Amino acid sequence: MSNSLIQAAQKMYSAKYAEAQKDITPIAKGVSYLGANITKALDEKLEEQEKKAAKTTETFKDILLKSEKARPELTSQITKLQDEYFENIKISEGIFRNKEERQKAVDRNNQIANELKAWEDDLRSQDLNASLAGTVSDFEGDAGKAAKLGYVDKDILANNIVYKRGPNAGVYTKTLDKDGNIVEKRLSEWEPPIGKFQAGIDTMIDTQQASVKAGSTGLDWNSYVLPDLSNNLSKLMDNNNFGSLLFDNIGDFNWATQQMAQEFPDANLSDPEVYKTKRQELREMVKNGVDKNKKPFDWKKEFKDDVLRAYKMDYDDAVAKQALKEIDKNNRGRQRTPLSELQLLKINTFINSVNRGGDIQFPNGDIGKKENGRIQLYMDNGKKYDGIPPMSIDEAMDRANIPVDMRSKVLSGSTSSSAVLAGENPSQPKTAEDLIKLYSNKK
């Protein structure tokens, strides 16, 4: 028989001190009707509990025996077992009892010993399980937070203990099931709510960075990046904690927040109550594998496709940035022979004419005139060139062979030069394809 439980309970029964305890029941019930306020209350209580747990070394059994509510109940339960235990001893040792009665008394005491051991094991399991419970994922919502709080907070848990005997002997607590209903769960069998999938989040961030690196180093998306990325995402979606990736922040991105805007376009998501309701609706849709019309829907595939599109954009952006670097490197690497006085005079004439904002004097004698924000090229006799469309200032400087190290005089030398293009450079590349095409033409 577990004398440690009996002795501890009897010793503590007469204790005069007991900290005021809180019941999980109002917290659990609050999930269903307190709306957005309960989320803040649960977060604050969880934060308070974590700070308290970091400062105390008391085991759950210590807390239990100090509880004004739980201590008498534990003592009463153990006293009953103790009385029955000693009565069975008398029967088993009674010389006037028949063999069958004595054997039943022995068997009953063995069962009592097993029941006490189950209680002891359950009480000890709480300390280990509570230490392993991580941050609750937003995928679990308020019900998950309440379920964790009701278990890991020893003070709350001590007031929600149920002692069971017989085939299901053990120490049970009131907690929440996946539907938010209050149920009894054995302490040693408690499973924490889905936690924040930090390893998966780290993998997502690493994969995104790998996509950017692949784009900047010129690796092909379809043959190199996509297969590996798709495989990694499939592995993450096979994890039991996949919901965390959909509802918890990945860097500054939150898939669920973006998805809510698509699923509920007419909802006022700026209203905290509406936001909370719609986010819970999306949780239920994902958990049940249905869309808002209750039709089967593969949310894992939806998430994977969304991520692939986002990472492809990151990849393309990296390709574009690398193309710009190559262009800049190529231009800075050009070597030119020293300019003659005549060449320098013609170049300065071109630059000055641009900066003045009038007709542009090209070194070869051609004339550039502003037309609809572009530069139209004319011969020195005033006749327009056939087959040469209006050009940008960059294209004009290319045609005039203006050295790269002298172009800044035009680009930032005066407000008049900006006026040539009405404050806009139509030839500025906008996409990765434009940059690659521009880079190819430069070679």
The 8 nearest C-alpha neighbors of each residue, nearest first, counted from 0:
[[1, 112, 2, 115, 111, 116, 113, 84],
 [2, 0, 3, 4, 115, 5, 116, 112],
 [1, 3, 5, 4, 6, 0, 7, 81],
 [4, 2, 6, 1, 5, 7, 8, 0],
 [5, 3, 7, 2, 6, 1, 8, 119],
 [6, 4, 2, 8, 3, 7, 9, 77],
 [5, 7, 9, 3, 8, 4, 2, 10],
 [8, 6, 10, 4, 9, 5, 3, 11],
 [7, 9, 74, 11, 5, 10, 6, 12],
 [10, 8, 6, 12, 11, 7, 5, 74],
 [11, 9, 7, 8, 12, 6, 13, 14],
 [10, 12, 14, 8, 13, 9, 7, 64],
 [13, 11, 9, 14, 10, 8, 71, 70],
 [12, 14, 11, 15, 10, 9, 16, 8],
 [13, 15, 11, 12, 16, 65, 10, 17],
 [16, 14, 13, 17, 12, 11, 67, 65],
 [17, 15, 14, 18, 65, 67, 66, 13],
 [16, 18, 67, 66, 65, 19, 15, 14],
 [17, 19, 20, 16, 66, 67, 65, 154],
 [20, 18, 17, 21, 67, 66, 154, 68],
 [19, 21, 154, 18, 155, 22, 158, 66],
 [22, 20, 155, 23, 19, 154, 158, 156],
 [21, 23, 24, 155, 158, 25, 20, 159],
 [22, 24, 26, 149, 25, 27, 155, 21],
 [23, 25, 27, 26, 22, 28, 173, 181],
 [26, 24, 28, 27, 23, 29, 22, 30],
 [25, 27, 29, 23, 24, 28, 145, 30],
 [26, 28, 24, 29, 25, 30, 23, 145],
 [29, 27, 25, 30, 26, 31, 24, 32],
 [30, 28, 26, 33, 31, 27, 32, 25],
 [31, 29, 28, 27, 32, 33, 141, 37],
 [30, 32, 29, 28, 33, 34, 27, 179],
 [33, 31, 29, 34, 30, 28, 37, 35],
 [32, 34, 29, 37, 36, 30, 31, 35],
 [35, 33, 36, 32, 37, 272, 30, 31],
 [34, 36, 38, 37, 272, 275, 271, 33],
 [37, 35, 38, 34, 39, 33, 40, 41],
 [38, 36, 40, 39, 33, 35, 41, 34],
 [39, 37, 41, 36, 40, 35, 141, 42],
 [38, 40, 42, 37, 41, 36, 43, 35],
 [41, 39, 37, 43, 38, 42, 44, 36],
 [42, 40, 44, 38, 43, 39, 37, 45],
 [41, 43, 39, 45, 44, 40, 46, 38],
 [44, 42, 46, 40, 41, 45, 47, 39],
 [43, 45, 47, 41, 46, 42, 48, 40],
 [46, 44, 48, 42, 47, 43, 41, 49],
 [45, 47, 43, 49, 48, 44, 42, 50],
 [46, 48, 44, 50, 45, 49, 43, 51],
 [47, 49, 45, 51, 46, 50, 52, 44],
 [50, 48, 52, 46, 51, 47, 45, 53],
 [51, 49, 53, 47, 48, 52, 46, 54],
 [50, 52, 48, 54, 53, 49, 47, 55],
 [51, 53, 49, 55, 54, 50, 48, 56],
 [54, 52, 50, 51, 55, 49, 56, 48],
 [53, 55, 51, 52, 50, 56, 49, 57],
 [56, 54, 52, 57, 53, 51, 58, 50],
 [55, 57, 58, 54, 52, 53, 61, 59],
 [58, 56, 55, 61, 59, 62, 60, 52],
 [59, 57, 61, 60, 126, 56, 62, 123],
 [58, 60, 62, 61, 153, 63, 126, 57],
 [59, 61, 63, 58, 62, 64, 122, 123],
 [62, 60, 58, 64, 59, 63, 57, 65],
 [63, 61, 59, 65, 60, 64, 66, 58],
 [62, 64, 60, 157, 66, 61, 65, 69],
 [63, 65, 70, 61, 62, 66, 11, 60],
 [66, 64, 62, 63, 17, 70, 67, 61],
 [67, 65, 69, 63, 68, 70, 64, 17],
 [66, 68, 17, 70, 69, 65, 71, 18],
 [69, 67, 66, 70, 158, 71, 72, 157],
 [70, 68, 66, 72, 158, 71, 157, 67],
 [69, 71, 64, 73, 66, 72, 68, 67],
 [72, 70, 74, 73, 69, 75, 68, 12],
 [71, 73, 75, 69, 74, 70, 76, 68],
 [74, 72, 76, 70, 75, 71, 77, 69],
 [73, 75, 71, 77, 8, 72, 76, 78],
 [76, 74, 72, 78, 73, 77, 71, 79],
 [77, 75, 73, 79, 74, 78, 72, 80],
 [76, 78, 80, 74, 79, 75, 81, 73],
 [77, 79, 81, 75, 80, 76, 74, 82],
 [80, 78, 82, 76, 77, 81, 83, 75],
 [81, 79, 77, 83, 78, 82, 84, 76],
 [80, 82, 78, 84, 79, 83, 77, 85],
 [83, 81, 79, 85, 84, 80, 78, 86],
 [84, 82, 86, 80, 81, 85, 87, 79],
 [83, 85, 81, 87, 82, 86, 108, 80],
 [84, 86, 88, 87, 82, 83, 81, 89],
 [87, 85, 83, 89, 88, 84, 82, 90],
 [88, 86, 104, 90, 84, 85, 89, 91],
 [87, 89, 85, 91, 86, 90, 92, 84],
 [88, 90, 86, 92, 87, 91, 93, 85],
 [89, 91, 87, 93, 88, 92, 101, 104],
 [90, 92, 101, 88, 104, 89, 93, 87],
 [91, 93, 89, 90, 88, 94, 101, 96],
 [94, 92, 90, 96, 95, 91, 89, 101],
 [93, 95, 96, 92, 97, 91, 90, 101],
 [94, 96, 93, 97, 92, 90, 98, 101],
 [97, 95, 93, 94, 100, 101, 98, 90],
 [96, 98, 100, 99, 101, 95, 94, 93],
 [99, 97, 101, 100, 102, 96, 91, 103],
 [98, 100, 102, 101, 97, 103, 96, 104],
 [101, 99, 103, 102, 98, 97, 96, 104],
 [100, 102, 91, 104, 98, 99, 103, 90],
 [103, 101, 105, 99, 104, 100, 106, 98],
 [104, 102, 106, 100, 105, 101, 107, 99],
 [105, 103, 87, 107, 101, 102, 106, 91],
 [106, 104, 102, 108, 103, 107, 91, 109],
 [107, 105, 103, 109, 108, 104, 102, 110],
 [106, 108, 110, 104, 109, 105, 103, 111],
 [107, 109, 111, 105, 110, 106, 84, 112],
 [110, 108, 112, 106, 107, 111, 113, 105],
 [109, 111, 107, 113, 108, 112, 114, 106],
 [112, 110, 108, 114, 113, 109, 115, 107],
 [111, 113, 0, 109, 115, 110, 114, 108],
 [114, 112, 116, 110, 111, 115, 117, 109],
 [115, 113, 111, 117, 116, 112, 168, 110],
 [116, 114, 118, 112, 117, 113, 119, 111],
 [115, 117, 119, 113, 118, 114, 120, 112],
 [118, 116, 114, 120, 169, 115, 119, 121],
 [119, 117, 169, 115, 121, 116, 170, 120],
 [118, 120, 116, 122, 117, 121, 115, 123],
 [121, 119, 117, 123, 118, 122, 116, 124],
 [122, 120, 187, 124, 118, 186, 123, 119],
 [123, 121, 119, 124, 120, 125, 118, 60],
 [122, 124, 120, 121, 125, 126, 119, 59],
 [125, 123, 121, 187, 127, 122, 126, 120],
 [124, 126, 128, 123, 127, 122, 129, 186],
 [125, 127, 129, 124, 128, 123, 59, 130],
 [128, 126, 130, 124, 125, 129, 131, 123],
 [129, 127, 125, 131, 130, 126, 124, 132],
 [128, 130, 151, 132, 126, 131, 127, 125],
 [129, 131, 127, 128, 132, 126, 151, 133],
 [132, 130, 128, 129, 133, 127, 191, 126],
 [133, 131, 129, 130, 191, 128, 134, 194],
 [134, 132, 194, 131, 135, 195, 130, 191],
 [133, 135, 194, 195, 136, 132, 193, 144],
 [136, 134, 194, 195, 193, 144, 133, 192],
 [135, 137, 195, 194, 138, 243, 139, 193],
 [136, 138, 140, 139, 246, 247, 135, 243],
 [137, 139, 136, 246, 243, 140, 242, 282],
 [140, 138, 143, 137, 136, 193, 142, 141],
 [139, 141, 137, 142, 138, 143, 144, 279],
 [140, 142, 144, 143, 38, 145, 30, 139],
 [143, 141, 145, 144, 140, 179, 146, 30],
 [144, 142, 139, 146, 141, 192, 145, 140],
 [143, 145, 141, 147, 146, 142, 148, 135],
 [144, 146, 148, 142, 147, 143, 149, 27],
 [147, 145, 143, 149, 175, 144, 148, 174],
 [148, 146, 144, 150, 149, 145, 151, 143],
 [147, 149, 145, 150, 151, 146, 152, 144],
 [148, 150, 146, 147, 23, 156, 155, 152],
 [151, 149, 147, 148, 156, 152, 146, 153],
 [150, 152, 129, 148, 153, 147, 149, 156],
 [153, 151, 155, 154, 148, 150, 149, 156],
 [152, 154, 156, 155, 151, 59, 157, 62],
 [153, 155, 157, 156, 152, 20, 62, 158],
 [156, 154, 21, 152, 153, 157, 22, 158],
 [155, 157, 153, 159, 158, 154, 150, 149],
 [158, 156, 63, 154, 155, 159, 69, 153],
 [159, 157, 156, 69, 155, 160, 68, 22],
 [160, 158, 156, 172, 157, 173, 161, 155],
 [159, 161, 172, 171, 158, 157, 162, 170],
 [160, 162, 171, 170, 172, 163, 159, 173],
 [163, 161, 170, 169, 171, 160, 164, 168],
 [164, 162, 168, 169, 170, 161, 167, 165],
 [165, 163, 168, 114, 167, 169, 166, 162],
 [164, 166, 168, 167, 163, 114, 110, 111],
 [167, 165, 168, 164, 163, 114, 169, 110],
 [168, 166, 165, 164, 169, 163, 114, 185],
 [169, 167, 164, 163, 165, 114, 166, 117],
 [170, 168, 118, 117, 163, 162, 171, 167],
 [169, 171, 162, 118, 185, 161, 121, 186],
 [172, 170, 185, 161, 184, 186, 160, 183],
 [171, 173, 160, 183, 184, 159, 161, 174],
 [174, 172, 183, 182, 159, 181, 184, 171],
 [173, 175, 181, 182, 146, 183, 172, 149],
 [176, 174, 181, 179, 180, 146, 182, 177],
 [175, 177, 179, 178, 180, 182, 181, 174],
 [176, 178, 179, 175, 180, 142, 143, 139],
 [179, 177, 176, 180, 175, 142, 181, 283],
 [178, 180, 175, 176, 177, 142, 181, 27],
 [179, 181, 175, 176, 178, 182, 177, 174],
 [180, 182, 175, 174, 173, 176, 179, 183],
 [183, 181, 174, 173, 175, 180, 184, 176],
 [184, 182, 173, 172, 171, 174, 185, 181],
 [185, 183, 171, 172, 186, 189, 173, 182],
 [184, 186, 171, 188, 187, 170, 189, 172],
 [187, 185, 189, 121, 188, 171, 170, 184],
 [186, 188, 121, 124, 185, 189, 125, 120],
 [189, 187, 185, 186, 190, 184, 121, 124],
 [190, 188, 186, 187, 185, 184, 191, 128],
 [189, 191, 188, 192, 128, 187, 132, 193],
 [190, 192, 132, 147, 193, 189, 194, 146],
 [193, 191, 143, 194, 135, 190, 147, 139],
 [194, 192, 136, 135, 240, 191, 139, 195],
 [195, 193, 135, 136, 134, 133, 196, 192],
 [194, 196, 136, 243, 197, 134, 135, 193],
 [197, 195, 199, 198, 243, 240, 194, 200],
 [196, 198, 200, 199, 195, 201, 202, 194],
 [199, 197, 201, 200, 196, 202, 203, 195],
 [200, 198, 202, 196, 197, 201, 203, 235],
 [199, 201, 197, 203, 202, 198, 249, 196],
 [200, 202, 198, 204, 199, 203, 197, 205],
 [203, 201, 199, 205, 200, 204, 206, 198],
 [204, 202, 200, 206, 201, 205, 207, 199],
 [203, 205, 207, 201, 206, 202, 208, 200],
 [206, 204, 202, 208, 207, 203, 201, 209],
 [207, 205, 209, 203, 208, 204, 202, 210],
 [206, 208, 210, 204, 209, 205, 310, 203],
 [207, 209, 211, 205, 210, 206, 212, 204],
 [208, 210, 206, 212, 207, 211, 213, 205],
 [211, 209, 213, 207, 208, 212, 314, 206],
 [210, 212, 314, 208, 214, 213, 209, 317],
 [213, 211, 209, 215, 214, 210, 216, 208],
 [214, 212, 210, 218, 216, 211, 215, 209],
 [213, 215, 318, 314, 317, 211, 217, 212],
 [214, 216, 317, 212, 318, 321, 213, 217],
 [217, 215, 213, 214, 218, 212, 321, 318],
 [216, 218, 214, 215, 213, 219, 318, 321],
 [219, 217, 213, 216, 214, 220, 223, 224],
 [218, 220, 223, 222, 221, 217, 224, 213],
 [219, 221, 224, 223, 225, 222, 218, 214],
 [222, 220, 225, 219, 223, 224, 226, 218],
 [221, 223, 219, 220, 224, 225, 226, 218],
 [224, 222, 219, 220, 221, 225, 226, 218],
 [223, 225, 220, 227, 226, 228, 221, 222],
 [224, 226, 228, 221, 227, 220, 229, 223],
 [227, 225, 229, 228, 224, 230, 223, 222],
 [226, 228, 230, 229, 225, 224, 231, 223],
 [227, 229, 225, 231, 230, 226, 224, 232],
 [228, 230, 226, 232, 227, 231, 225, 233],
 [229, 231, 233, 227, 228, 232, 226, 234],
 [232, 230, 228, 234, 233, 229, 227, 235],
 [231, 233, 235, 229, 234, 230, 236, 228],
 [232, 234, 236, 230, 235, 231, 229, 237],
 [235, 233, 237, 231, 232, 236, 230, 238],
 [236, 234, 232, 237, 238, 233, 241, 231],
 [235, 237, 233, 241, 238, 234, 232, 299],
 [238, 236, 234, 235, 233, 239, 241, 240],
 [237, 239, 240, 235, 241, 236, 234, 199],
 [240, 238, 241, 237, 242, 236, 193, 235],
 [239, 241, 238, 242, 243, 196, 193, 194],
 [240, 242, 236, 238, 243, 244, 239, 235],
 [243, 241, 245, 244, 240, 138, 246, 239],
 [242, 244, 246, 247, 245, 241, 136, 138],
 [245, 243, 242, 241, 247, 246, 200, 196],
 [244, 246, 242, 254, 243, 255, 247, 253],
 [245, 247, 255, 243, 138, 137, 244, 254],
 [248, 246, 243, 244, 137, 245, 253, 249],
 [247, 249, 253, 252, 250, 251, 246, 244],
 [250, 248, 252, 200, 251, 253, 247, 204],
 [249, 251, 252, 248, 204, 253, 200, 201],
 [250, 252, 249, 248, 253, 247, 254, 204],
 [251, 253, 249, 250, 248, 254, 257, 256],
 [254, 252, 248, 256, 255, 249, 247, 246],
 [253, 255, 257, 245, 256, 258, 246, 252],
 [256, 254, 258, 246, 257, 253, 245, 259],
 [255, 257, 259, 258, 254, 253, 260, 246],
 [256, 258, 254, 255, 259, 260, 253, 261],
 [257, 259, 255, 261, 260, 256, 254, 262],
 [260, 258, 262, 256, 261, 257, 263, 255],
 [259, 261, 264, 258, 263, 257, 262, 256],
 [262, 260, 258, 259, 264, 263, 257, 256],
 [261, 263, 259, 260, 264, 258, 291, 281],
 [262, 264, 266, 260, 265, 261, 259, 277],
 [265, 263, 260, 261, 266, 262, 259, 267],
 [264, 266, 263, 267, 260, 268, 262, 261],
 [267, 265, 263, 268, 264, 273, 260, 277],
 [266, 268, 269, 270, 273, 265, 274, 264],
 [269, 267, 274, 270, 266, 273, 271, 260],
 [268, 270, 267, 271, 274, 273, 266, 272],
 [269, 271, 268, 273, 272, 267, 274, 275],
 [272, 270, 274, 273, 275, 269, 35, 268],
 [273, 271, 275, 274, 270, 35, 276, 34],
 [274, 272, 276, 270, 275, 271, 268, 277],
 [273, 275, 268, 271, 277, 272, 276, 270],
 [276, 274, 272, 278, 273, 277, 271, 279],
 [277, 275, 273, 279, 278, 274, 272, 280],
 [278, 276, 280, 274, 279, 275, 273, 281],
 [277, 279, 281, 275, 280, 276, 274, 282],
 [278, 280, 282, 276, 277, 281, 275, 283],
 [281, 279, 277, 283, 278, 282, 284, 276],
 [280, 282, 284, 278, 279, 283, 285, 277],
 [283, 281, 279, 285, 280, 284, 286, 278],
 [282, 284, 286, 280, 281, 285, 287, 279],
 [283, 285, 281, 289, 287, 282, 286, 288],
 [284, 286, 288, 282, 283, 287, 298, 281],
 [287, 285, 283, 284, 288, 282, 289, 242],
 [286, 288, 284, 285, 289, 283, 295, 282],
 [289, 287, 285, 296, 286, 295, 284, 297],
 [290, 288, 295, 296, 294, 293, 284, 287],
 [289, 291, 293, 292, 294, 296, 284, 295],
 [290, 292, 293, 289, 284, 294, 262, 281],
 [291, 293, 290, 294, 289, 295, 284, 296],
 [294, 292, 289, 290, 291, 295, 284, 296],
 [293, 295, 289, 290, 292, 296, 291, 288],
 [296, 294, 289, 288, 290, 293, 297, 287],
 [295, 297, 289, 288, 290, 298, 294, 285],
 [298, 296, 300, 299, 288, 301, 295, 289],
 [299, 297, 301, 300, 296, 285, 302, 288],
 [298, 300, 302, 301, 297, 303, 236, 241],
 [299, 301, 303, 298, 302, 297, 304, 305],
 [302, 300, 298, 304, 299, 303, 305, 297],
 [301, 303, 305, 299, 300, 304, 298, 306],
 [302, 304, 300, 306, 305, 301, 299, 307],
 [305, 303, 307, 301, 306, 302, 300, 308],
 [306, 304, 302, 308, 303, 307, 301, 309],
 [305, 307, 309, 303, 308, 304, 310, 302],
 [306, 308, 304, 310, 309, 305, 311, 303],
 [309, 307, 311, 305, 306, 310, 304, 312],
 [310, 308, 306, 312, 311, 307, 305, 313],
 [309, 311, 313, 307, 312, 308, 306, 314],
 [310, 312, 314, 308, 313, 309, 307, 315],
 [311, 313, 315, 309, 310, 314, 316, 308],
 [314, 312, 310, 316, 311, 315, 211, 317],
 [313, 315, 214, 311, 211, 317, 312, 316],
 [316, 314, 318, 312, 317, 313, 311, 319],
 [315, 317, 313, 319, 318, 314, 312, 320],
 [316, 318, 214, 215, 320, 314, 315, 319],
 [319, 317, 214, 315, 321, 215, 316, 320],
 [320, 318, 431, 316, 322, 317, 321, 315],
 [321, 319, 317, 323, 322, 318, 316, 324],
 [320, 322, 324, 318, 323, 215, 319, 317],
 [321, 323, 325, 319, 324, 320, 434, 318],
 [324, 322, 326, 320, 321, 325, 327, 319],
 [323, 325, 321, 327, 322, 326, 328, 320],
 [324, 326, 328, 322, 323, 327, 329, 321],
 [327, 325, 323, 329, 324, 328, 438, 330],
 [326, 328, 324, 330, 325, 329, 331, 323],
 [329, 327, 325, 331, 326, 330, 324, 332],
 [330, 328, 326, 332, 327, 331, 325, 333],
 [329, 331, 327, 332, 328, 333, 326, 403],
 [332, 330, 328, 329, 333, 327, 403, 334],
 [331, 333, 329, 330, 328, 334, 327, 335],
 [334, 332, 330, 331, 335, 329, 403, 328],
 [333, 335, 332, 336, 331, 330, 337, 402],
 [336, 334, 337, 333, 402, 338, 332, 403],
 [335, 337, 338, 334, 339, 333, 402, 342],
 [336, 338, 335, 339, 334, 343, 340, 342],
 [339, 337, 342, 343, 336, 340, 341, 335],
 [338, 340, 342, 341, 343, 337, 344, 336],
 [339, 341, 343, 342, 344, 338, 345, 337],
 [340, 342, 344, 339, 343, 345, 338, 346],
 [343, 341, 339, 345, 344, 340, 338, 346],
 [342, 344, 340, 346, 341, 345, 338, 339],
 [343, 345, 341, 347, 342, 346, 340, 348],
 [346, 344, 362, 348, 342, 347, 343, 349],
 [347, 345, 349, 343, 348, 344, 342, 362],
 [348, 346, 350, 344, 349, 345, 351, 343],
 [347, 349, 345, 351, 346, 350, 352, 344],
 [348, 350, 360, 346, 352, 347, 361, 351],
 [351, 349, 347, 353, 352, 348, 409, 354],
 [352, 350, 354, 348, 353, 349, 347, 355],
 [351, 353, 359, 355, 349, 354, 350, 348],
 [354, 352, 350, 356, 351, 355, 416, 359],
 [353, 355, 416, 415, 351, 356, 352, 413],
 [356, 354, 352, 353, 357, 415, 351, 416],
 [355, 357, 415, 353, 354, 416, 419, 352],
 [358, 356, 355, 359, 352, 353, 368, 369],
 [359, 357, 368, 367, 352, 360, 366, 356],
 [358, 360, 367, 352, 353, 366, 349, 361],
 [359, 361, 349, 366, 352, 365, 358, 348],
 [360, 362, 365, 364, 363, 349, 366, 399],
 [363, 361, 345, 364, 346, 399, 360, 349],
 [364, 362, 361, 365, 399, 345, 360, 379],
 [363, 365, 361, 362, 379, 360, 366, 378],
 [366, 364, 378, 379, 361, 363, 377, 360],
 [365, 367, 377, 360, 359, 376, 361, 378],
 [368, 366, 376, 359, 375, 358, 374, 377],
 [367, 369, 358, 375, 374, 370, 359, 376],
 [370, 368, 374, 373, 375, 372, 419, 371],
 [369, 371, 373, 372, 374, 368, 375, 389],
 [372, 370, 373, 369, 374, 420, 421, 389],
 [371, 373, 420, 370, 421, 369, 419, 374],
 [374, 372, 370, 390, 389, 371, 391, 369],
 [375, 373, 369, 390, 389, 368, 367, 370],
 [374, 376, 389, 368, 367, 369, 370, 390],
 [375, 377, 367, 366, 384, 383, 374, 368],
 [378, 376, 383, 366, 382, 384, 381, 365],
 [379, 377, 365, 380, 382, 381, 366, 383],
 [378, 380, 365, 381, 364, 366, 377, 382],
 [379, 381, 378, 382, 377, 365, 383, 366],
 [382, 380, 378, 379, 377, 383, 366, 365],
 [381, 383, 378, 377, 380, 384, 379, 376],
 [384, 382, 377, 378, 385, 376, 381, 375],
 [385, 383, 377, 387, 376, 386, 382, 378],
 [384, 386, 387, 383, 388, 382, 377, 376],
 [387, 385, 388, 384, 383, 389, 376, 375],
 [388, 386, 385, 384, 389, 376, 375, 390],
 [389, 387, 386, 390, 375, 376, 385, 384],
 [388, 390, 375, 374, 373, 387, 376, 391],
 [391, 389, 374, 373, 394, 388, 395, 375],
 [390, 392, 394, 393, 373, 426, 395, 374],
 [391, 393, 395, 394, 396, 390, 374, 420],
 [394, 392, 396, 395, 391, 397, 426, 390],
 [393, 395, 397, 391, 396, 392, 390, 398],
 [394, 396, 392, 398, 393, 397, 391, 399],
 [397, 395, 399, 393, 401, 398, 394, 400],
 [396, 398, 394, 400, 395, 399, 393, 401],
 [399, 397, 395, 396, 400, 394, 401, 361],
 [398, 400, 396, 397, 401, 361, 395, 362],
 [401, 399, 397, 398, 396, 402, 346, 395],
 [400, 402, 396, 399, 397, 403, 346, 406],
 [403, 401, 405, 404, 400, 406, 335, 396],
 [404, 402, 406, 405, 401, 330, 331, 407],
 [403, 405, 402, 406, 407, 331, 401, 408],
 [406, 404, 403, 402, 407, 408, 401, 409],
 [407, 405, 408, 403, 409, 404, 410, 402],
 [406, 408, 410, 409, 405, 411, 412, 404],
 [409, 407, 412, 406, 410, 411, 405, 350],
 [410, 408, 412, 407, 406, 411, 350, 416],
 [409, 411, 407, 408, 412, 406, 416, 417],
 [412, 410, 409, 407, 413, 408, 414, 416],
 [411, 413, 408, 409, 410, 407, 414, 354],
 [414, 412, 415, 416, 411, 354, 409, 417],
 [413, 415, 417, 416, 418, 412, 354, 411],
 [414, 416, 418, 354, 356, 413, 417, 355],
 [417, 415, 354, 419, 418, 414, 353, 413],
 [418, 416, 414, 422, 419, 415, 420, 421],
 [417, 419, 421, 415, 420, 416, 422, 414],
 [420, 418, 416, 417, 421, 356, 372, 369],
 [419, 421, 372, 418, 423, 422, 417, 373],
 [422, 420, 418, 423, 372, 419, 417, 424],
 [421, 423, 417, 420, 418, 424, 419, 372],
 [424, 422, 420, 421, 425, 417, 372, 418],
 [423, 425, 426, 427, 420, 391, 422, 392],
 [426, 424, 427, 423, 391, 420, 428, 373],
 [427, 425, 424, 428, 391, 393, 394, 390],
 [426, 428, 425, 424, 429, 433, 423, 393],
 [429, 427, 433, 434, 430, 426, 437, 431],
 [428, 430, 427, 433, 431, 434, 432, 426],
 [431, 429, 433, 432, 428, 434, 319, 316],
 [430, 432, 319, 434, 433, 318, 435, 315],
 [433, 431, 435, 430, 434, 436, 319, 429],
 [434, 432, 436, 428, 430, 431, 435, 437],
 [433, 435, 437, 431, 436, 432, 428, 438],
 [436, 434, 438, 432, 437, 433, 439, 431],
 [435, 437, 439, 433, 434, 438, 432, 440],
 [436, 438, 434, 440, 435, 439, 433, 441],
 [437, 439, 435, 441, 436, 440, 434, 326],
 [440, 438, 436, 441, 437, 442, 435, 434],
 [439, 441, 437, 438, 442, 436, 435, 434],
 [440, 442, 438, 439, 437, 326, 329, 436],
 [441, 439, 440, 438, 329, 437, 326, 330]]
